[in-house]
């Protein structure tokens, strides 16, 4: 008898539309792979829903605060319901970019210099010499991210808007010019390295999720030793935070800085997108795994105590 998989999607974060898209794609692929699937649009009653549904596995396709910060993971642990992706601690650490960078640095993974500053102070005057990047400490899909260019006279005033959801303390980090690279880890294997090329200001929400918003070049056209370094650092970042299942680590690579250039780790995603324009399914395909095989592997890898 095939396993009954509850695909958790939706939720109430900024990333709800992306999560719904990820979830539906994964649910369809799991059905094609022979699993019995129930799609669950997650609300505040999720404990009761899952208690009644009694699935064998929860496939976590949630994005954003509740889905990837350790909260849903803790609830699934209470239910003793095996689930995909990372556990409570790794999820919480990865969601908090400040804490994640502390862990990366301790593991010898190069990161950008950054400050944590109240948003009123960030908006008042430059707290770091431009160019720099302003971003929420804990949010995904590039929500609330601003690049302050070298010739910009004042910081972004948008962070003072009443509908700002990025928190009262904000991360300000040194801007690294150059190329956007990313690498997924599946279990204990680093998949291919992708270079993301976009005509937009940076790899923002539109570039990520709108068709044609960005081009994904896999394998990335970089020196073999840099390619290998990205894969090794992705595995190191995955291990440093104690991630499980599938993760994706993002990098900036300035190939104009010195002989080998400057490669820095920006962040790790414990709930990477699984839409048709997403990077992880592309990298899995490049490594020889179909979308059905990828999601099936994730279901078979599911457990508690992650």
C-alpha positions in Angstrom: 0.0 0.0 0.0 1.4 3.4 -1.0 2.3 6.0 1.6 -0.2 8.7 2.3 1.6 12.1 1.9 0.1 15.4 3.2 1.6 18.2 1.1 1.7 21.3 3.4 1.4 24.5 1.4 0.1 28.0 1.4 0.2 29.3 5.0 0.0 33.0 5.7 3.5 34.4 5.1 4.5 36.8 2.3 5.5 33.8 0.3 2.0 32.1 0.3 1.6 32.3 -3.6 5.0 30.7 -4.1 4.3 28.0 -1.6 1.0 27.2 -3.2 2.7 26.8 -6.6 5.5 24.7 -5.1 3.0 22.5 -3.3 0.8 21.8 -6.3 3.8 20.9 -8.4 5.2 18.6 -5.8 1.7 17.0 -5.2 1.2 16.3 -8.9 4.7 14.8 -9.1 4.1 12.6 -6.0 0.9 11.3 -7.5 2.7 10.4 -10.7 5.2 8.6 -8.6 2.4 6.5 -7.1 1.9 8.1 -3.7 -1.6 8.8 -2.2 -1.6 12.6 -1.8 -3.7 15.1 0.1 -3.0 18.8 -0.5 -3.3 20.9 2.7 -3.6 24.6 2.6 -2.1 25.3 6.0 -4.2 27.5 8.4 -4.0 28.0 12.2 -6.0 24.8 12.7 -3.2 22.7 11.1 -2.8 20.5 14.3 -6.4 19.4 14.1 -6.3 18.9 10.4 -3.3 16.6 10.5 -4.7 14.8 13.6 -7.8 14.0 11.7 -6.0 13.2 8.4 -3.4 10.9 9.9 -1.0 10.9 6.9 2.2 8.8 6.9 4.4 11.7 5.9 4.2 15.5 5.8 5.8 17.0 2.7 6.7 20.5 3.8 6.2 22.8 0.8 5.7 25.9 3.0 7.8 29.0 2.6 8.3 32.0 4.9 8.2 32.5 8.6 5.9 29.7 9.9 7.0 27.1 7.4 10.8 27.4 7.5 11.6 28.9 10.9 11.2 25.8 13.0 7.6 26.4 14.0 5.8 23.9 11.8 8.7 21.5 12.4 8.1 21.6 16.1 4.4 20.9 15.6 5.2 17.9 13.4 7.6 16.7 16.1 4.8 16.9 18.6 2.6 14.9 16.3 5.4 12.4 15.8 4.7 12.8 12.0 7.7 12.2 9.8 8.4 15.3 7.6 10.7 16.4 4.9 13.5 19.0 4.9 15.4 20.3 7.9 14.4 20.1 11.6 13.6 22.6 14.3 17.0 24.0 15.1 18.5 24.0 11.6 15.4 25.7 10.2 15.4 28.4 12.9 19.1 29.1 12.4 18.9 29.3 8.6 15.8 31.6 8.8 17.8 34.1 11.0 20.5 35.4 8.5 22.5 36.9 11.4 22.7 33.7 13.4 23.4 31.7 10.2 26.3 33.9 9.3 27.8 33.5 12.8 27.6 29.7 12.3 29.1 29.9 8.8 32.0 32.0 9.9 32.7 29.6 12.8 32.8 26.8 10.2 35.3 28.7 8.1 32.9 29.7 5.3 33.5 33.2 4.0 30.6 35.7 4.5 30.1 39.4 3.9 30.6 42.0 6.7 27.3 43.1 8.1 25.6 45.1 10.9 22.3 44.7 12.6 20.7 48.1 13.0 17.3 49.5 14.0 15.3 50.4 10.9 14.9 54.0 12.0 18.7 54.4 12.1 19.1 52.6 8.7 16.7 55.1 7.1 18.2 58.2 8.7 21.7 58.0 7.3 24.3 55.6 5.8 25.4 53.2 8.6 27.9 51.7 6.2 29.8 53.2 3.3 27.8 52.5 0.1 27.5 50.2 -1.8 25.6 48.0 0.6 22.5 45.8 0.8 19.6 46.3 3.2 17.5 43.2 4.0 15.2 41.8 6.7 17.0 39.4 9.1 14.4 36.8 8.7 12.4 36.7 5.4 12.7 35.0 2.1 12.2 35.4 -1.7 14.1 38.8 -1.5 11.2 40.6 0.2 12.3 44.0 1.6 15.8 43.8 0.0 17.3 47.0 -1.3 20.7 47.6 -2.9 22.1 51.0 -2.0 24.5 52.1 -4.8 27.8 53.9 -4.3 26.4 57.2 -5.6 23.2 57.1 -3.6 22.8 60.1 -1.4 20.4 58.5 1.2 19.3 55.1 2.4 16.0 53.5 1.2 13.0 55.2 2.8 10.6 52.3 2.0 11.7 50.6 5.2 9.8 53.3 7.2 6.5 52.4 5.5 3.6 51.4 7.8 3.1 48.2 6.0 6.7 47.1 6.5 6.8 43.5 7.7 10.6 43.0 7.9 11.0 43.6 11.6 12.4 46.5 13.6 16.1 45.4 13.3 17.5 45.2 9.9 20.6 43.6 8.3 23.0 45.9 6.4 25.8 44.1 4.6 28.6 45.0 2.3 27.6 44.7 -1.4 29.7 42.1 -3.3 29.7 42.9 -7.1 29.9 40.1 -9.6 28.0 36.9 -10.2 25.1 35.1 -8.4 25.8 31.4 -7.9 23.8 28.7 -6.1 24.2 25.1 -5.3 21.7 22.6 -3.9 22.5 19.7 -1.5 20.5 16.5 -1.6 21.3 14.4 1.5 25.1 14.4 1.5 25.6 15.2 -2.1 26.1 18.6 -3.7 24.3 18.9 -7.0 25.3 21.2 -9.8 26.3 24.9 -9.5 23.9 27.3 -11.3 24.7 30.9 -12.3 21.6 33.2 -12.1 21.6 35.9 -14.7 18.9 38.6 -14.6 18.4 42.0 -16.3 16.6 43.2 -13.2 18.3 45.1 -10.3 19.2 41.8 -8.6 17.7 38.3 -8.2 14.5 39.6 -6.6 11.0 38.2 -6.3 10.1 38.9 -9.9 13.4 37.4 -11.1 12.8 34.3 -9.0 9.2 33.5 -9.8 8.1 35.2 -13.1 8.8 33.2 -16.3 11.7 34.9 -18.1 12.6 36.9 -15.0 16.0 35.2 -14.9 18.2 32.8 -16.8 19.7 29.8 -15.0 23.0 28.6 -16.5 23.9 25.1 -15.4 26.7 24.2 -15.2 27.9 27.7 -14.2 30.6 28.8 -16.6 33.3 29.4 -14.0 36.7 27.9 -13.3 36.6 24.2 -12.3 38.3 25.0 -9.0 35.7 27.7 -8.2 32.9 25.3 -9.2 34.3 22.6 -6.9 34.7 25.2 -4.1 31.0 26.2 -4.3 30.0 22.6 -4.1 32.2 22.0 -1.1 31.1 25.2 0.7 27.4 24.2 0.1 28.0 20.9 1.8 29.9 22.7 4.6 27.0 25.2 5.1 24.4 22.4 5.1 26.4 20.5 7.8 27.3 23.7 9.8 23.6 24.3 10.5 22.6 20.6 10.8 20.3 20.7 7.7 18.6 17.6 6.4 17.0 16.5 3.2 17.4 19.2 0.5 18.8 22.7 1.0 20.2 25.4 -1.4 23.0 27.8 -0.6 23.5 31.1 -2.4 26.8 32.8 -3.1 28.2 36.0 -4.7 31.4 35.6 -6.7 33.4 38.6 -7.7 35.7 37.2 -10.4 37.5 40.5 -10.7 38.9 40.4 -7.2 42.4 39.0 -7.3 43.6 35.8 -9.1 40.8 33.5 -7.9 38.2 36.2 -7.2 36.1 36.7 -4.0 33.5 34.0 -3.2 31.2 34.6 -0.2 28.2 32.7 1.1 25.0 34.8 1.4 22.6 32.4 3.0 21.1 28.9 3.0 17.6 28.0 2.1 16.1 25.0 4.0 12.8 25.2 2.1 14.0 26.1 -1.5 11.3 26.7 -4.1 10.0 23.8 -6.0 8.1 25.6 -8.8 8.6 25.0 -12.5 11.1 28.0 -12.6 12.9 26.8 -9.4 16.6 26.0 -9.2 16.6 22.8 -7.2 14.5 20.7 -9.7 16.8 22.0 -12.4 19.9 21.0 -10.6 18.4 17.6 -9.7 17.6 17.0 -13.4 21.2 18.0 -14.3 22.4 15.4 -11.8 20.2 12.8 -13.4 17.1 12.9 -11.1 13.6 13.5 -12.6 11.2 15.7 -10.6 9.3 12.6 -9.6 12.5 11.0 -8.3 13.5 14.1 -6.4 10.2 14.4 -4.5 10.1 10.6 -4.0 13.6 10.7 -2.4 12.4 13.5 -0.1 9.4 11.5 1.1 11.5 8.4 1.7 14.1 10.5 3.5 11.4 12.0 5.8 11.6 11.4 9.6 11.2 13.0 13.0 14.1 14.2 15.2 15.7 16.0 12.2 
